[in-house]
Amino acid sequence: MTAGTVATTARAESVVEKFQRVRGLTDLLASRLSPEDQIPQSMTAASPAAWHRAHTTWFFEEFVLGRLPGYTSPEPVFRFLFNSYYEAVGPRQPRPQRGLITRPSVAEIGDFRARIDEAVVDALEAGRVDERGLELLELGCHHEQQHQELLLMDIKHLFSHNPTDPVYVHRAADPAGAAPGETEWLAVAEGVAQVGAPAPGDSDDGDGSGATAASPATAAGPAFSYDNERPRHRVWIPGGEVATRQVTVGEWKQFMADGGYSRPELWLSDGWATVQAEGWDAPGYWRREDDSPVGRAADTATAAGPATAAAGEWTTFTLSGRRPVVDAEPVIHVSFYEADAYARWAGARLPTEFEWEVATTGWEIRDELDPDRCHPRPAAERTIGGVWEWTASAYLPYPGFVTEEGAAGEYNGKFMSDQHVLRGGSAFTPAGHTRHTYRNFYPAASRWAAAGLRLAR
C-alpha cells in the first residue's frame, strides 16, 4: 500500500486527508466540553473524555510512529497511562481508575495530540511509513471513530448524573410528529447465504481484483473491515421475516403500559434478576415527570426553551438536556435483556446477526452522527442507523477467524465471551463508519450504549 488513496463515500481522499479529517472530528466533539467535563469517569465501563483523546493519540504513536527507525516517545509514561488493554504492549493504568488521571492536564493532552498529528503527517509525506504501518494507520482511524462514539456515550452518561441536566449541544425541540404505522415485514428466504466482509485482496464477488480491506482500490472496492467481520463465509438461513423498521418509543410505551417491566414470564432469568436489582421500569435516561419541585428540577431552559413535559409524562436525558420522549423515534438505551423481553411480548423475536445482514443488505445507511444534533431522528422504513440493533447472536468468531498481526490482534478476538452482537450504527456513529457487516458487541445488561432493536419472526 502507498500513501495514495482510501475509500470514502464521496471521493478518494489521501491518507493524510483522512487522518486529519478523523482527528479533526474528535477535536470538534471535545471543543464543546470544559476541562472539568473531561476528567470524571462516571462508571468503570465509561472513560473520561480526556482519556479518549489521549488514548486514540497514543494508538498512532505506539502502532504507527513506533515502527519508524529511531523514533522515541518524548513522554514514555503515556504508554502506561493511555494503553487500554494491550497486554503485549505492557502494564497500564487500571480501567476503573482512569478518572483519577488529572495530570497530564487537558491542555497538555491537546499538545500531545498536536505533536503526534504533526509527526504522523510528516512521516506520511516523507514516505517513511511502510505497508504494515499504513494498514495500522487505517485501523487507527477507524479505532478513533469508535472512540468518538464512545466519547459521546460516556459524556451523556456522565452528564445524566448532574441534576442540572447539562446541555452538550443546543438544538431546537423536535416536533411530536405522527408515530409510524404498523411495521412492514421483509421475507428472508430459507437457504444458504454469504455473510461477512471480504478478506484483504478479495472483492465482494471474489473476482480477484486485488483491492484490499486496508487499501481499497476505489470507493467501489471492498471497504475497510475489522478482523471480526471476516472471513466471508456461508451460513444457513432457516427462513422468516425481519421488520423493515426499528421498534419505536411509542411502541415501547405500549410494552410498559402492559406491565412489561413487571411480568417475569417475559424475561430471561438473568434479565429478570437485573430488572429487580436495578429497579428498571423504563429505558435508560427516561424519567416520569411530576409536579413536585424535585421532579421538575431539571426542566431547565435550553435553546428550544423550557422543557414542556406535563406531569405524568415521560422525558429522556439527551445531549441537548432533558426532553419529552418522541413516539416516532427509535427506542434507545435498552439492554439486550429488555430487547429480548419486548420481542417476546410482541409475539416475535430478535433476528440473528446473519438474518439481519441478509435482510438489510442494500438498505440506506442514514442517521449517522450530526455533531449539531447527537440524537436519533424518527424511525424510517428500510434504513439502518440511529440506534445500534441487538441481535439474538452471541459474539463468537467466524469459521476461519484470524486475528490481526501483533499487538493489534488483541483488538477484537479476546472479547469473544459473554457478549451479544449488535448490528447497524447509531446517531453517535461517525459518518462513513457504518456498514452492513459491522459487528459491534456489548454485555447483555448494557444500557449506556446507543442501542435499540428491530424484530424478526
C-alpha positions in Angstrom: 0.0 0.0 0.0 1.2 3.5 -0.7 0.1 6.8 0.9 -2.3 7.2 -2.0 -6.0 6.8 -1.6 -8.5 5.3 0.8 -12.2 4.8 0.0 -14.8 7.2 1.2 -18.5 7.5 0.2 -17.9 10.8 -1.7 -14.5 10.6 -3.3 -11.0 9.2 -3.0 -9.0 11.2 -0.4 -5.4 11.0 0.5 -4.3 9.1 3.6 -3.2 12.4 5.1 -6.6 14.0 4.4 -8.4 11.1 6.0 -6.2 11.1 9.1 -6.7 14.9 9.5 -10.4 14.6 9.0 -10.9 11.9 11.6 -8.6 13.6 14.1 -10.4 16.9 13.5 -13.8 15.5 14.4 -12.5 14.3 17.8 -11.2 17.9 18.4 -14.6 19.3 17.4 -16.5 17.0 19.7 -14.2 17.8 22.6 -14.3 21.6 22.0 -17.8 21.7 23.5 -16.5 20.3 26.8 -14.8 22.3 29.6 -11.6 20.9 31.1 -13.7 20.0 34.1 -16.1 17.9 31.9 -13.2 15.9 30.5 -11.7 14.4 33.7 -14.5 12.5 35.6 -15.3 8.8 35.0 -19.0 8.0 35.7 -18.6 4.2 35.8 -16.0 1.6 35.0 -17.4 0.9 31.6 -17.0 4.6 30.6 -13.9 6.6 30.2 -13.1 10.3 30.6 -13.2 12.4 27.5 -9.6 13.5 28.1 -8.6 9.8 28.3 -10.3 9.1 25.0 -8.4 12.0 23.3 -5.1 10.8 24.7 -5.7 7.1 24.1 -6.5 7.5 20.4 -3.4 9.6 20.1 -1.2 7.0 21.9 -2.6 4.4 19.4 -1.0 6.3 16.5 2.2 6.8 18.4 2.5 3.2 19.5 1.5 1.4 16.4 2.5 3.8 13.6 5.3 6.1 14.8 6.7 3.4 17.0 7.6 1.4 13.8 9.7 4.2 12.4 13.5 3.7 12.8 14.9 5.9 15.6 11.5 7.1 16.9 11.5 7.6 20.7 8.4 8.8 22.6 9.1 12.1 24.4 6.5 11.1 27.1 7.1 7.3 27.8 4.8 7.4 30.8 1.9 8.0 28.4 2.4 4.3 27.4 1.3 3.3 30.9 -1.4 6.0 31.3 -3.2 5.6 27.9 -2.8 1.9 26.9 -6.3 0.4 27.1 -6.0 -3.4 27.2 -3.0 -4.4 25.0 -1.1 -6.9 27.1 1.6 -7.2 24.5 2.4 -3.5 25.0 2.8 -3.7 28.7 1.2 -2.6 32.0 -1.3 0.2 32.2 -3.5 2.3 34.4 -6.4 0.2 35.8 -9.6 0.9 33.9 -11.7 1.8 36.9 -9.1 4.5 37.8 -8.9 6.4 34.5 -10.9 9.2 36.1 -8.1 9.8 38.6 -5.6 10.9 36.0 -5.7 14.7 36.4 -2.1 15.1 35.1 -1.3 15.5 32.3 -3.8 18.3 32.1 -6.4 18.7 29.4 -4.2 21.3 27.8 -1.2 19.0 27.8 -3.3 16.3 26.2 -4.2 18.8 23.5 -0.5 19.5 23.0 0.2 15.7 22.8 -2.4 15.3 20.1 -1.0 18.2 18.0 2.6 16.8 18.4 1.6 13.3 17.2 -0.5 14.7 14.4 2.4 16.6 13.1 4.8 13.7 13.4 2.4 11.3 11.6 1.7 13.8 8.7 5.5 14.4 8.4 6.2 10.7 8.2 3.4 10.1 5.6 4.5 13.0 3.4 8.1 11.8 3.6 7.1 8.3 2.6 8.6 6.8 5.8 5.5 4.7 6.7 5.8 1.1 5.4 3.0 -1.2 4.2 2.1 -2.5 7.6 2.3 1.0 9.1 -0.2 2.2 6.6 -2.6 -0.7 7.5 -2.2 0.2 11.1 -2.9 3.9 10.4 -6.1 2.9 8.7 -7.0 0.7 11.7 -6.1 3.7 13.9 -8.5 6.0 12.0 -11.4 3.5 12.5 -10.4 3.0 16.1 -10.6 6.7 16.7 -14.1 6.8 15.1 -15.2 4.1 17.6 -13.9 6.3 20.4 -15.7 9.3 19.0 -18.9 7.4 19.5 -17.7 6.2 23.0 -16.8 9.8 23.9 -20.4 10.9 23.3 -21.9 7.9 25.0 -19.7 8.4 28.0 -20.3 12.2 28.2 -24.1 11.5 28.1 -23.8 9.1 30.9 -21.7 11.5 32.9 -24.0 14.5 32.3 -27.1 12.4 33.2 -25.9 12.2 36.8 -25.8 16.0 37.1 -29.1 17.2 38.5 -28.9 20.4 36.3 -29.2 18.2 33.1 -26.3 19.9 31.3 -26.5 20.7 27.6 -23.7 19.4 25.4 -25.2 20.7 22.1 -28.1 23.1 21.7 -30.8 22.2 19.2 -34.4 23.0 18.6 -37.0 20.8 20.1 -38.3 18.0 17.8 -41.9 18.1 16.8 -44.1 15.4 18.3 -44.9 14.1 14.8 -47.1 11.2 14.0 -46.0 7.8 15.2 -45.3 5.4 12.3 -48.0 2.8 11.5 -47.6 -0.9 11.8 -44.2 -2.2 10.7 -43.9 -4.0 7.4 -42.0 -7.3 7.2 -39.4 -8.4 4.7 -39.3 -12.1 3.9 -35.9 -13.7 4.3 -35.7 -16.8 2.2 -34.6 -20.2 3.5 -31.3 -21.3 2.2 -27.5 -20.7 2.2 -26.3 -17.1 2.3 -22.9 -15.4 2.2 -22.2 -13.2 5.2 -19.2 -11.3 6.4 -16.7 -8.9 4.8 -14.3 -10.0 2.0 -10.7 -10.7 3.0 -8.0 -8.3 2.1 -7.1 -8.9 -1.5 -10.6 -10.1 -2.4 -13.5 -8.3 -4.0 -17.1 -8.8 -2.8 -17.7 -11.3 -5.5 -14.3 -13.0 -5.3 -13.2 -11.6 -8.7 -9.6 -11.3 -7.6 -9.4 -7.6 -8.3 -6.7 -7.1 -5.8 -8.5 -4.4 -3.8 -7.7 -4.8 -0.1 -9.6 -4.1 3.0 -6.9 -1.8 4.2 -6.3 -0.2 0.9 -9.4 -0.2 -1.4 -8.6 0.5 -5.0 -11.7 2.7 -5.4 -14.7 3.7 -3.5 -16.5 0.8 -5.2 -14.0 -1.8 -4.0 -14.1 -3.6 -0.6 -14.2 -1.1 2.3 -12.2 -1.4 5.5 -13.3 -4.2 7.8 -12.2 -5.4 11.2 -10.9 -8.9 11.7 -14.0 -10.0 13.5 -16.1 -9.3 10.3 -14.0 -11.9 8.4 -13.8 -14.3 6.6 -16.8 -14.1 4.3 -18.5 -17.4 4.7 -21.7 -19.4 4.1 -24.4 -19.7 6.7 -27.8 -21.4 6.7 -30.8 -19.1 7.0 -33.9 -21.0 8.2 -36.3 -18.5 6.7 -38.5 -16.0 8.3 -39.3 -12.3 8.3 -37.5 -9.2 9.5 -39.2 -5.9 10.4 -38.5 -3.1 7.9 -38.1 -0.5 10.7 -36.9 -0.3 14.2 -39.1 -0.5 17.3 -40.2 3.0 18.3 -40.6 4.9 21.5 -44.4 4.8 21.1 -44.4 1.0 20.8 -42.1 0.7 23.8 -44.6 2.8 25.8 -47.3 0.2 25.0 -45.0 -2.5 26.3 -44.5 -0.5 29.5 -48.3 0.2 29.9 -48.9 -3.6 29.6 -46.7 -4.3 32.6 -43.6 -5.2 30.5 -41.2 -4.5 33.4 -43.3 -6.3 36.0 -44.0 -9.6 34.2 -41.3 -12.2 34.9 -42.7 -14.5 32.2 -41.4 -12.2 29.5 -37.8 -12.1 30.8 -34.7 -14.3 30.7 -33.7 -15.4 34.2 -30.7 -13.1 34.3 -32.7 -10.3 32.8 -35.4 -10.5 35.4 -32.8 -10.6 38.2 -31.2 -7.5 36.7 -34.6 -5.7 36.5 -35.2 -6.5 40.1 -31.7 -5.5 41.2 -31.6 -2.3 39.2 -35.2 -1.2 39.6 -35.7 -0.8 35.8 -39.1 0.4 34.8 -38.2 2.2 31.5 -35.3 2.6 29.1 -32.1 4.2 30.3 -32.3 8.0 30.9 -36.1 8.0 31.0 -38.0 9.7 33.9 -41.7 10.2 34.6 -42.3 13.8 35.4 -44.4 15.0 38.3 -45.4 18.4 39.7 -43.0 18.4 42.7 -40.1 20.7 42.7 -37.7 17.8 42.8 -39.4 16.1 39.9 -39.3 19.3 37.8 -35.9 20.5 38.9 -34.1 19.5 35.8 -36.6 21.1 33.4 -34.3 23.9 32.7 -34.2 26.2 29.7 -32.4 25.1 26.5 -32.0 26.5 23.1 -35.6 25.3 22.4 -37.0 27.0 25.5 -38.1 25.3 28.8 -39.0 21.6 28.8 -42.7 21.1 28.1 -43.4 17.7 29.6 -46.6 17.7 31.7 -47.0 15.9 34.9 -47.1 12.1 34.4 -45.3 12.3 31.0 -42.0 10.6 30.2 -38.9 12.6 29.5 -35.4 11.4 28.5 -32.0 12.8 29.0 -30.3 13.8 25.7 -27.1 15.6 24.9 -29.3 18.6 24.5 -30.7 18.3 28.0 -33.8 16.6 29.2 -36.6 16.4 26.6 -40.0 14.9 26.3 -39.8 11.5 24.6 -40.8 11.4 20.9 -43.0 8.5 19.9 -41.7 8.3 16.3 -38.1 7.9 17.3 -36.5 4.5 17.6 -36.3 3.5 21.3 -32.7 3.8 22.5 -30.7 2.9 25.6 -32.2 -0.5 26.1 -30.3 -3.6 27.1 -30.3 -7.0 25.4 -32.4 -8.3 28.2 -35.0 -5.5 27.6 -34.9 -6.1 23.8 -35.4 -9.8 24.3 -38.4 -9.3 26.7 -40.0 -6.8 24.3 -39.7 -9.2 21.4 -41.3 -11.9 23.4 -44.1 -9.6 24.5 -44.7 -8.6 20.8 -45.0 -12.3 19.8 -41.8 -12.0 17.8 -38.0 -12.5 18.5 -34.7 -10.8 17.8 -33.1 -11.6 14.4 -29.8 -13.5 14.3 -27.0 -11.3 13.1 -27.0 -13.3 9.9 -30.7 -12.8 9.2 -30.1 -9.1 9.9 -27.2 -8.9 7.5 -29.1 -10.7 4.7 -32.3 -8.7 5.2 -30.6 -5.2 5.4 -28.1 -5.5 2.6 -28.8 -2.7 0.2 -30.8 -0.6 2.6 -29.9 3.0 3.0 -27.5 4.0 5.8 -28.8 7.1 7.5 -28.9 9.0 10.7 -25.2 8.8 11.5 -23.5 11.4 13.6 -24.6 15.0 13.1 -22.4 16.9 15.6 -25.1 19.6 15.8 -27.8 17.0 16.9 -26.3 13.9 18.5 -29.7 12.2 18.8 -31.7 9.8 16.6 -34.2 11.0 14.1 -37.6 9.4 13.6 -37.5 5.8 12.5 -37.7 5.1 8.8 -38.5 2.2 6.6 -35.7 0.0 5.1 -32.9 2.0 6.6 -30.2 1.4 9.2 -28.7 3.9 11.6 -30.0 6.0 14.5 -29.6 3.2 17.0 -27.5 0.0 17.1 -29.7 -3.1 17.0 -29.4 -6.0 19.4 -29.4 -9.4 17.7 -30.0 -12.9 19.1 -26.4 -13.8 18.3 -23.6 -14.4 20.8 -20.4 -12.7 19.9 -18.3 -15.6 18.5 -15.5 -15.9 15.9 -16.5 -16.7 12.3 -15.2 -20.0 10.9 -11.6 -19.4 9.9 -11.2 -16.2 12.0 -7.7 -14.9 12.1 -6.6 -12.0 14.4 -4.6 -9.1 13.2 -0.8 -9.4 13.3 1.0 -8.4 16.5 -0.4 -6.5 19.5 -3.3 -5.2 17.2 -4.5 -8.8 17.3 -5.9 -8.1 20.8 -8.4 -5.6 19.3 -11.4 -7.9 19.0 -10.8 -11.6 19.4 -10.1 -11.8 23.1 -13.5 -10.3 23.9 -15.5 -13.1 22.3 -17.1 -14.3 25.5 -20.3 -13.3 27.3 -21.2 -10.6 24.7 -24.0 -10.1 22.3 -23.7 -8.8 18.7 -25.3 -5.5 17.7 -25.6 -4.5 14.0 -26.1 -1.2 12.2 -25.0 2.1 13.7 -26.2 4.9 15.7 -26.7 8.7 15.8 -23.3 8.8 17.6 -21.6 6.7 14.8 -19.4 9.0 12.7 -20.4 9.3 9.0 -18.8 6.6 6.9 -18.2 4.2 9.8 -21.4 2.3 9.4 -21.5 -0.8 7.2 -23.7 -3.9 6.9 -21.0 -6.4 8.0 -20.0 -4.4 11.2 -20.2 -6.5 14.4 -20.5 -4.4 17.5 -20.7 -6.1 20.8 -21.7 -5.4 24.4 -22.6 -7.4 27.6 -26.3 -8.2 27.9 -27.1 -5.6 30.7 -25.5 -2.6 28.9 -27.8 0.4 28.6 -25.5 3.3 28.2 -24.8 2.1 24.6 -26.9 3.8 21.9 -28.8 0.5 21.3 -32.4 -0.3 20.2 -33.8 -3.2 18.2 -35.9 -4.4 15.3 -38.0 -7.6 15.4 -38.0 -10.8 13.4 -40.4 -13.7 13.3 
